[in-house]
Structure formats: structure tokens, C-alpha cells
Amino acid sequence: MYQDKVAHELANENFKKARLKDIFFKFFNIFTPENYRLLSFDEVRKLLKPENTRYEGLKAVPVKLIIGSEGRYKDFNKAFLPRYDFLKSRWAGIDSAHLKDIILPPVKLYEIGGVYFVSDGNHRISVAKNEGREYIDAEITSLKSKIKLRPGITTEEIKEEIIKYEKKEFFKNKDIREIIDRDKVDFTVVGSYRETLEHIDVHKYFINLDKKEEISYSEAVRSWYNTLFMPIYNTILEEKLLQRFPGRTEADLYVWIINHWGYLKKKYGPNFSLKKAAKDYSERFGKNFWEQLFGGLKKIFRIK
């Protein structure tokens, strides 16, 4: 156990070292800013849409499984190193308390997808990680999620996991699985499979307006696939529209184009052609080579 003065000096020195580590950490991740930023709990919660919340009580939690924060995610980096000098007083005070063997109250964490986010105690987590501690006492509130997370995961990787899950759920439907080509309906945007189901339901509704007997879901899926999805899909290939939307798929453009087509038909009349709608969308929202290059460079150097 250290005396007050010695503990204070050591804690201040430890903070300087932690800040220096942050500078190097930021430099080495300059081209991969997602690997530098600490995850925001609110952002992750909105993506995962947990089903319910339950208080779990006090537990010893592996520090390596704490990957984000509810309110201070901008003050610390992904390794929970302090990003700003104004954090020194609180950070060094906690480190000094540890050096003097003073027991601090447990932190408060949210558990979701098998990992943890800080509700209260960000500085204590930062100090614990800096000291190399393996466990920390915490009060846990658990949020149920079907998506499993892991240490080091980025926001984009979380989105990818959600999309994989959504695709799996989408193709559980026998009619969809037997009629739709799995490789063609492949999205990069969260929620697109749910939106596609809505498209099928709306398509089924309008077909049934002219029928005495309601058509089956299988017939609706087949009709939607052959008269809406595939024509748009083929237009995207023929016009090489994906070149203006790097990283996206034909299915992504299908959703955006069909929504845009609906807007154009309201504006110019019901006879506005699908092909013209696809070209119009590409010209309005697509990017040429130089726009893509400038946008990519801007994204790389936008660490905040």
C-alpha cells in the first residue's frame, strides 16, 4: 500500500502513460477509425432491439468483455484509454485509491449479447484495464438479444451480424426459400429483409383487389419476385448501376429504386417507367469515381 503523496505521483504518471498510449493507438488506427472508437451503448441497443430487461445483481465481470459505454463513449477509446487531458483529475484519483488499497463501489454495467457496456464507472473501467485487472465487481442489468457480440467488434460488424440473422430468419419461410434465389436477395443494410417482407405483403394485397378468392402466399411471393424484384435486378445489371454505389448489392438498390419509383409515380403519374426510375435514382444518389475517392479519403481521416 502506498502513502498519499507517492500514490498521487504514481497515479499522475500512470495517466500520462495512458494518454501517450491513446495517441499511439489513434495513430495506428488512422486508416481504421472503427477500431479506435469506443462503442456507444445507445447505438448498439437501437440496432439490436433487445426484447426485455432484467436486473441480475452483483457479479465479478471479466474486464475484457466490457466493450462500450452508455454516456462517455467519446471520452475513451476502444481500449478504454482516456482521450482527453481533462479526465486526469477523476482518473488519477481512482488510480490513487487503488494504489492505497481503498475499496471502491462496484461499477454499473449493461449486459447485451454476451458483452458489457458501462452505465456508471467509466473511469474505474479505464483504470482497471490500464492496470491489467482481469475482473471487476459490477451491478448488472441484462438486455436479451438474439445476436451475440464479442470483444473488439465494431459497429459495422454488428450490423453484418444482424443482417446475417435477418437473412436466416427471412429464408426460414418455405415459400420464400423455394421460390427466391438466396444469392440474389442479399442486403448490406439492417432492416431490409423486414422491408422486403412488407413489399411482398403489399403486393399480395393489391393483387387480391381484383380477385374473388385470395391468392396464396406462395403465389404472391412468386409474382413479386418475377414482376418486381427481377425486372429491377436485371435493369441494375444492364445499366451497370452498382458502379455508382460501391459496397452495395443489387438487392440494396432494388429497395431504394422501388421506393423512389413510388415517389416518381406520385409526382409524374402512374405511367412513369421502372427503367427511368432506376436511372433517375442512380443519377441523383449515385457517385462517380472522383466523388467516391474524395468520400473515401474524407471518411478515413474523420476520427473524432
Secondary structure, 3 states (H helix, E strand, C coil): CCCHHHHHHHHHHHHHHHHHHHHHHHHHCCCCHHHCECEEHHHHHHHHCCCCEEEEEEEEEEHHHEEEECCCCCCEECCCCECCHHHHHHHHHHHHHHHCCCCCCCEEEEEECCEEEEEECHHHHHHHHHHCCCEEEEEEEEECCCCCCCCCCCHHHHHHHHHHHHHHHHCCCHHHHHHCCCCCCCCCCCCHHHHHHHHHHHHHHHHHCCCCCCCCHHHHHHHHHHHHHHHHHHHHHHCCHHHHCCCCCHHHHHHHHHHHHHHHHHHHCCCCCHHHHHHHHHHHHCCCHHHHHHHHHHHHCCCC
